[in-house]
Amino acid sequence: MSNETTEQTAPSEQPVKADMISGDEPIRREGMDWFTLRVASNKENSVRETLLRKVQIEKMTHLVGRILVPTEKTKTIKGGKQKIVETKLYPGYVFVEMRLEPDGRIPQDVFFLIKETTGVGDFVGTAGRPTPLREHEIEKLHVDSRRPEEEPVIKLVFQKGEPVTIKEGPFQGYEGTVDELVPEKGIVRVLVTIFGRQAPIEIEEWQLAKAGQE
């Protein structure tokens, strides 16, 4: 994504990253608030990049600050092979940092710049007067938009003691109970009854389904 510029600007007008916030950045810039913009499904990134480009070209960085599409990276393991997937935490929404008029309205130039962007819907709030995010919502957005440097982790959907059905592999069709989770390997240890005796089986998470589900 190209939102870098060599043009010298005032500190409040410096180009900003679209998809992350560094740890030393304030959660809210002076005179600005965060607002939630509804966008078309799967258009979050294109809307963000288009708006950032327009803001730079029209020299409106004093009115529009950071624009975020928070994502999360997770790792899955299937057949011993790792796959990293990046998913949007808030599909259908883009978060925009803006400076409003004293009466709470969006500056006219900013309003038309945003509304004329393909894929854009409305801001959350009343017409012309978007509702700013509350303090705890901004803090969560700030945390969600920090890219962790460590390797993505595997997020297992099962819990200890939960009944499951094995849907793949040599024990397909068996039902059991989750005994232990090994997230770093994507493994779930399941207790199943074989020949009248309960035995632990280690199986990759993708081979399981919650009991009663296909």
Steps between C-alpha positions, in 0.01 A plus 500: 500500500647831403414774744850631556601845386819699494320833535586679824187565705415621846507233774119481508494442126748215478386205285373214711493124475160365402490164669689533825587730789848504646534462873614859555211665315219670694164325476341829402666795330426848629168632373406172333274208582454150361192411296359180351438494124283226349638363174412229249602147588857416399563864405660601829858511374421667168293769676780561749768531232285722278414734788862528611604584146225760461581661835865537400419636153243749630729598791238425763725327750415771753136385482537124449763305694548127523274253319494147635385153401610287799596143413612190683744236383436142603680180415340170408662159459356243262682181414807634674514809276465849645286769346476861619168674445434872547140584585323831559389551858211727398381400151291768332653787694787746465608726786578861413666763718349841415466857619137616497349846474408672830136397448598133472463474124754355258683778310334530159817428299571192710137384473506505120850350483380201704150461352632503143725203572382170353381252762429757771174497695412724794669586826349353813289779650241746380511652150790742473593458866692175555523353848856492637632181653500490878826497692507125565414434134791718388734319736389162361543628144848619593593155636342316205696713254842418640672234294662249736857420406480144626389215277122461468353242736249227438156576641327177594120511499451211740510499880600239753209274589307579181338208313628461143469271200798387293422579135827399329764231536504138619265576793242677285153483655621449856372736767705612795582776745777760475762417760783741415588774249844542346459832311863535389460179298133536408434173682203399714521197729162324504382222730308238302363163598658215300415135571331606822798691631566874497816599314661837413546580132699797370340652192533820301225750572369512142413131529247571776148637515289601796270218605172512309649699208603369164 
